[in-house]
């Protein structure tokens, strides 16, 4: 196995401007506290029994598995949002579910959609849902901006 099975997770968010779309994305990662790591994009499963923690000190250059959503724009005045939601099962022997959503629009709509996607995922799995946790990031674009939200899996 290349990676140890994560037994912890944490939610992050950040938004930022930059001189280009890529720089604004990088700055949003810095604002979220994960900018000096190597993100490995994963799909949407939290391992059974994983617990939520506060963001730890991440070693520089770490390989960091993360499910994330982002929205970038270079349209001045536009509102952009990105959200992630985590569904935790009643049975800790079952996996949790992560859902991501992004849009050009308000934070509340974005977060509500991500949370609703979690509910649908649990319905499809016929699994009891204990709770839903979520974060949303939003920005009103000045020149070039990115809103970022993620769930980091950590061992």
N, C-alpha and C positions, 0 to 999 in steps of 0.2 A: 504494500500500500504506500503510495507516494505521500499522502497526507494522513495525519492522525485524525480520527473521527472527532469533529468539534463537539465539545460538551458545554459551550457557552456561546452567547450571541449578544450583540449590542446594536442599537439603532443610532444612526448618525444622519446629520443633515447640514447643508451649508449652501449658501448662494453667494455669488460674486460677479463682479464685472471684470473685464480684461480687454486687452487691445485686439484680441481675435477670439473666435469661438473656442479654439483649443485652449488658449490662455485662460478664458473665463471658466472653462471646465476644470482646469488644473487649480485655479484659485478657489473654486467651490469645494474641491477635494481638500484643499488646505483648511478652508473654513470649517469643514466637517471633521477635521482632525485625523484624516487618513491620507493626506497628500504626499507624504514622503514614504509611501509603501507601493508595492506592485500589486494592483488589484487583479484578482482572478475572478471573472464574472461567473457566477453559478446560477442555477435555476432556483427553485422555490421551496426547498425542503429544509426544515430545521430537524436535526437528528433527535430521536426520542430522548427525553430526559434532559436536554440542554436547558440551561438556565440563563436568564438575562443578567448581565453585569454592566457596570459602568465602564466607559471606554478606558482600557488600560494604556500604559505607555507602550506604544508599538515600536519594536526595533526598526530602525531605519532600513529601508529596502526589503522588509518582510514580504513574503508572499501571502496575500490576504484574500481569502475567499469572501466574496460579497455579492449579494443580490441587490441590484440597484436600479433606480430610475432617474432620469434627468431630462431636462428640457433646456434648450439653448435658443437664444434669439439675438438678432442684431436689428430689430425693429424698435426704435426708440418709443417709449410709452407703453409698450406691450407688457402685460402681466404674464409671467410664466410660473408654473408650479410642478413639483415632483413629490411623490409620496410613496411610502412603503407601509404595508400593514402586515402584522404577524398574528396568526391565529394559533393559540396554544390549546392542545387537546385536554379533555378531562382525564383521559388515561395517559399517564406519563410514558407508557410503553409505546405510544403511537407518535408519529412525527408531527411537528408543527408545520404550518404552511406560511409562505411569504408571498405576498402579491404586490406588484408594482404598478404605478400609474403616473402618467405625466400629461400635461396639457398646456395650451396657451389659454390661460384663464385663472380663476381664483383658487386659492389654497383650499378653501372649504370643500368645493366641488371635487377637487383632486383627491383629497384625503377620504372623503365619503365614498368615492368610487373604489379606492383601494380596499377600504374596509368591507364594502359590499362584495368585492371579488373573493375575499377570504371566506365570507359566509357561504357563497356558492361552492367554493372548493370543499368546504367541510360537508355541505349537503351531498355533494357528489360522492364523497368518501364514506358517507353514512357514519360519521365519527362525531362524538360529542365535543362541543366547543366550550372550553373553559373561559377564555378571554381573548380579546383582540387588543393589541398594542399597535400604535401607529405614530409616524412622524411625517411632517410635510415641510417642504422648503418652498419659498416663493420669492420672486424678485420682480420689481418694476424696472424694465430695461431702460438704462440711460443711453448706452451705446452698444455694448455687446455683453450679454449676461448668461449665466447658467444657474439653474436651481437643481440641486442634487439631494437625493435621499437614499439611504442604504441600510441594509442589515448585514453586519459583519459576523461571520461564523469564526469562532476562535477555540483553540484547544489549550 
